[in-house]
Amino acid sequence: MAPAGVSLGTAMLCVLAWASLSTADRVYIHPFHLLVYSKSSCEQLEKPTAESPSEPTFIPVPIQAKTSPVDEEALREQLVLAAGKLEGEDKMRVAMVGMLLNFMGFRMYKTLSEMQTAASGVVLSPTALFGTLASFYLGALDPTAHRLQAFLGVPGEDQSCTSRLDGDKVLATLQAIQGLLVLQGGAGSQARLLLSTVVGLFTAPDLHLKRSFVQGLAPFAPVTLPRSLDLSTDPELAAEKINRFIQAVTGWEMGSAPTGVSPDSTLVFNAYVHFRGQMKGFSLLAGPQEFWVDNTTSVLVPMLSATGTFQHWSDTHNNLSVTRVPLSQNVGLLLIQPHCASALQQVEALTFQHEFLTWTKTLAPRAMRLTLPQLVLRESYDLQDLLAQAKLPTLLGAEANLGKISDANLRVGQVLNRVLFELKADKGEQPAEPAQQLAGPEVLEVTLNYPFLFAVYDQDSTALHFLGRVANPLSAL
């Protein structure tokens, strides 16, 4: 067991050392014992009991039922509280889950980017993706549970209870990882970082959900909204109703409703994530600036600028530069820009498959004037499509055993992750030339005015919260 005072950085080094002992087929044995059921828990679960009443279920209220609006500041305070309780083994779990969600995040980002054109923007939340699949694991029985556990990155050595992933531990750890993102952002309504997750469970009328499953989602999404509506008659109308409902409850402008709700589905699982970062020291330039979408096309976009000392590295071998912008004490925004705009795809493959964590260790302080677009990005992707592309089309298909979600024979339709990602200055409009005292030939000018990549990560847990490609800052408005 790790001592109570162990740092998350030390915990991560231990996990990586353990992981390096894994065999070539990537079956990790040692580090994940803290994520599976303990022997005492298994004994309790396997203890024979007298006949007990059936598990409580409920029918979700209709989607038109009145719902209280989401209080994002209250959600943030819950995350801060979860992160503040981390000690001992909990820190080891954070390091392990952070590593798992990073592996999955890189893999699914590659899949998502390959499904879209190079001219399209991409924003993926590894934490939301991992949390969504862990939520389904929480509601699954074998063989679906075993397959989901393997996909999450923790193959069981055998079918025994002590090799099974404890879904409650995983979701509680994920909550702490989300909390670390906002913990250093400051208290109160002026916090620079905000992260909110809302889950909508949309069911066919009269479908019974198990209460324990819905309650178990609370660490991942403290606001879970089970609602019923007709999914079969008019799938387009059903998608519109879901979109209007979520916008009314959250106030988030998530963009147009995705189409394609399968008319034979009885459950739609949607995870909505809102991230807002205020960039300390950055000013909104007085007028819109050119952003070159390609060699011949530019658009006018609002731009942010700051002059100061940033962590930076220019890789002449791979023709790219990397700049880290602190969003808080332990959270960084990594900006990856190819030296040549046409090399974006090659840089993207290199960045999000091989070199990302290495680059975070090669950065060095540099006096810079950094200019980049103000970002309001929206993304929607169906995990069913990603799973199909990853050669796992049946994982949540018609044959999936989700008996812990409902006793009914569930047919899962869309499994959407929808992201609203915002980066803005922490001040109002400023003159176009801030911090003149650092001006001079020794100050490096870096302007992200053509497509680039970005990542938001927490240095303590090394968890990647967002990965993205900005192709056109206006395309998401």
N, C-alpha and C positions, 0 to 999 in steps of 0.2 A: 504494500500500500504506500502511496506517496504521502510524505509528511504534510501536515496541514498548511505549512507555509510555502509549499512548492510553487514556483511561478509557472504560468502557462507556457512560457518559452521553454523551461526545463522539461515540463511535461511533454511538449511536442518533440523535443529531442529524444526522450525516452521512447515515445511511440515510433519515431522514425527508425531508431535503433532496433526495436523489436520487429518492425516491418521488414528491415533488411535481412532478418533471419528467415523470411518466408521462402518457401520452395518456389521453383520456377513456374508452377501452375497457379501462383498467387493465392494459395490457401493460407491465410494468416491464422496462426494458432494462438500466440501469446497475448497480444495487446488487447484483444477484444473480450477478455473474460469479464470486464467491467460493464459490458453492454448486453450480456446474456443473463438468463435467469440464474440466480445463486442456488446452491444446493438446498438451502433452507426454504427458499421460495418455491422450488420444485416440490419439496416434500409437502408443503402446504397445498399446492395446487393439485397434487396427486392423492391427497388424503381422501379416503372414501367418506362420503357424507350421506346423510339420510335424504330421502326425496325432498327436493326443494321446489318451490314454486317457479314457474317459468320466468325468464328474465324480463323485466319491465320493458315495454315498447310504447311507442306513441305514434300518432299520425301527424305529420307536420301541418301547421296551419296554412291556409291558402296564401298565395304570394301577395294578394291584395290586402292582407291583414296589416294593421298599423304597426310600425316598428320604430323604436327609438333610434335617433341618429347616432352614428359612431363617434365616440369621444377619443380622438387620437392622442391627446395628452395623457389621458388615463391609461391608454394602452402602453404608451411609452414608459410611464411610471411602473407598470407591472413588469416590463422587461428589465428596467433598471434594478428593481427589487430582486428578480431572479439572478441577474449577474452578480449582484452584491453578496449573494449567499454562497458563492463558489468557494470551495476549500477542499483540500485533500483529493480524494478519488474523483470528485466532481470535475476538478481541473483536468485530470487525466481523461475523463470522458469527453470533455470539450475538445481536447486535442485530437482524440480518436475520431469523433464525429466530424470535426473540421476537416480532417484528412479524407474521410470517406466522401463528404459532400463535394470536396474539391475534385477528387477523381471523377465523380459522376458529372460535376459541372463542366469540366473540360470535355468529357466525352459527349455530353448532350449539346454543348455549344457547337462542337464540330458538326454534329448531326443537323442541328437547326440551321447553321450557316450554309450547309450544303444543300438544304431544301429551298434556300432563297437565292436570289440573284446577288451578284457582288455589289450591285448598286443599291441594295436594300439595307436598311439599318437593322441591327439585332440588339436586343437587350434580354439577357437571361439571368434569372435569379437562382443560383444553385441551392440556396437555403429553401426557397419555396418549392423547387423541384424535389429536393430530398424530403422535405416535410410532407409533400403530397403523397409520395410513394410510401413513406413511413406510416402515413395515416391509413392507407389501404392495407398495409401490413397489419396494423392494429385491428382491422376488421376482417382479416382473412383466416381461413383454416387451410390445412394441408390438402392438396399439394401446392395451392397458390401461395400460402404463407412461406413455404420453403423456397419457392422460386423468387418471391419478392425479397426474401432475406439475402439470397445469393446476389440478386441484382443490386441491392443496397451495398454490397461489398463485404458481407460477413457470411461466407459459406459455413454451414454447420459441419463439424467433423463427423457427426452421426445424427441420428434422429432423436437422441435423448433430450430431455428437458433442459439440461444444463448446457446444451449447444444451441438453444433457441434464443434468438434476439428478443430482448425485453422491450416491446414497443413503447411502453410508458417511460422507461429510462431514456430512450432515444429522443422522444419528443420533448421531455423535460430538458435534456441537454441542448437540443436545438433552440429552445426558448432562451437558455443562458447565452448561447452564441449570438442570438439576435440582440440580447440585452447588452452584450459587450460592445456592439456597434454603437449604441446610443448612450452608453454609460458615461463616456467622457465628454458628451456634448453640452453639458451644463444643465442645470435644473430649471424648471419652470417653463413658461410658454415661449421663452426666447431661446430655447435649446436649438443649437445649430443643426443637429441631426434628428431626424424623425423616421421611424420605421413602423408601419402598421400592416398587419395581416388579417384579412377577413376571409372566411370560407363560407360559400353558399352550397348547401346540399339541396338540390332541386329534384323532387320526386314526383312520380305519377300519383294521382289522387288515390287515397285509401292504402298506400303503401305504409307499412309499419317499420319504423327505424328503432333499433335498440338504443335505449337511453344511455347505457354505459359507453357505447361507441362514441356518441356525440359528445358526452362529457369528457371522454378521453382525448378529444382533439384540442381541449382548452390550452395546453401549453404551446402548441404550434399556432393556434388561432383562437385567442380568447373570445373573439366574436365569431361564433359559428351560427349560421342562419339556415335552419331547415325550413323549407317552404315547398308547398305542393302546387302543381299546375298541370294542365293538359300538355303533355309532350308529344302526343301522337297525331292530333288533328292537323295542326299547322306548325311545323318545326320552326319556320321563319318567325312567326308571331311569338312562339315560346321564347326564342332567343331575344327578341326585342323586349318582351316582358321582363326577362331576367336582367337585361342591361338597365332598363329603367328603374327596376327595383333597387339594384345595387347603387346606382348613381344617386337615387333619392336617400338611401341610408347613409352613404359615405360622403357624398358631395364631390366625389372624384370624377373628373372628366376622363373616362377610360377609352374614349373613342367609340366608333360604331360597333354594334353587336356582331360577334362572329356568327356566321351561319353554319348550318350543318348539324343541328341537333337531330340525332337519329330518331325517327318516329317510333321505333320499337324499343327505345330505351326506357328504363324505369328510374334511373338515377343519373343525374348530371352533377359532377363535383367540380366546382370552380374555386380556385384560390386567387385572391386579389391582394397585391402588394403595392404599397405606396411608400416611396422613399423620397425624402426631401433633405437636401444638404445646402447649407448656407456657407459659402466659401469666404472664410475670414481673410480680410485684407484685399479682396478683389473688388473692383469697381466696374459698374456697367458703363461702357463707353458711350459718349454723347449721341452717336448716331449709328445706324446699322452698318455693318462691314461686309465685304465680299467673302463668301465661302465658295470655293471651287468644287462643284460636284464632280466634274471631270475636266479634261484639258480645255474644253471649249465652253463650258456652261458654269455660270456662277449665280448665286442667289445672295440677297442681302439679309443678314441675320444679326440679332443683338449679340454683342461680344463682351466678354469680361476680361479684365486685365489687371495684373499686379506686378510690381517690381520688388524683388527681394531675393533671399537666398533659398533655393529649392534643391532637393536631391535630384541629380541628373546624371545621365550617362549616354554617350553617343557611341553606338556600335558601328564602326566603319566597315567591319567585315560583313555584317548582315544588313547594312544600309538602313538603320533605324535609330531613333533616339527614344529614350525613356525618361519621363519626368514624374516625380512623386509630389503630389500636393497634399499637405496634411488637412484633413477635414476635422480632426480632433486630435487629442493627445496620442491615441493609438490606432486611429483609422486613417488610411491613406487612399487617395485617388491616384491610380497609376495611369498615365497617359502615354500611349505608344504610337509614335508617328513614323511612317516609312519616310526615308529621305527622298524617295521618288514615289509619287502618288500611284503609279501603275503597279508598284510592288506590294500593294496592300494585301492581296490574297496570300502571297508567300510569307509576308510578315505575320499575318494572322495565324497561319498554320504553325509557324515557328513559335509564336507567342503562347498560344493557348493549348499547345500540346507538349512542349519540351522545356522552355526556358523561363517561364514566368517567375517561379520562386527564386531561381538563381539570380535573375536580374534585380530583385529587391535587395540583394546583398551586395551588388556591384555599384550602386548609386553613390555619388559623392556630392558634397555641397558645391553649389555654383551660383554666383550672382546672375540673375536672369530677369528679363522682362517677359512674362508669360501671358499670352493672349489666346483665349479659346472661346467657343460659342457658349452662350447660356443655353442650358439643355432642358427641354421638356420632352421626354421620350416615352412612347407608349408601345407596348408589345403584347400580343396574345398568341399563345401557341397551345396546341392540343397535345397532351402527352401521349395520347393514343397514336398520333401520327409519328411522334419521336420513337415510340416503342416499335412501331411497325418498321420504321427505317432501321432500327437497331436489331432487326430480325426477331423481335419478340411481340408479334401482333396479337397473340392470344393471352398475354399475361393478365390483362384486365378485360378479356373478351367474354363471350357468352358462357364459356366453360369455367370461368373463374369462380372459386368457392369463397364467397364473402359472407359466410354464415354468422360472423360476429357483427355485421352491419344490420342484417335483416334476416328473418327466417324465410322470407320470400325468395324466389329464384330471381335475383337481381340481374338486370341487363344494363351494364354501365355504358352510357353514351359518351359524350365529351368529358374530358378531364382537362379543364383549361387552367393554365397559369396566365394571369393578366398582370402586367407591370406598368405602374406609373412612376417614372424616374425623373426627379427634378434636381437640377443644380443651378443655384442662383447666387448672386453677390449678397453679402450680408449688410450692404449699405444701399442707399439710393443712387441715383445717377450722379456720376462724378465727372470731372474734367478728363479729357482723353489722355493726359500725361501725368499720372500719379507718381509719387515718390521720385521726383526729379533728382534728389540728392545722390541716387545710385547710378545716374546716367553716365555713360562713358564707354570707351572702347572695350573695357573689361567686362561689361555687362552683355551676356548672351541674349540675343533676341530669338524667342521661340514663339511662332504663331501657328496655331492649329487651324488653318484656313482651307484645308482639304481633308478628305476622309482619314479617320484615325480610329484607334481602338482604345478602350478604357477598361479598368477594373476597380472595384471598391473592395478593399480587404481590411481585416482587422489584424494588426501585427501580433497581438497576444495569442489568439487562437489560430492564426494564419488562415482563417476561413474566408473564402471568397463569397461576398454577398451579391455582387453583380459583375457580369462580364458583358461587354458590348462593342458594337461597331457603329460609329456615327458616319453615315454616308451623306445625309442631307439633314441638317438640323431643323429644317422647316417641314420635312415630310411627316413628322409626328404631331404637328400642331393642329 
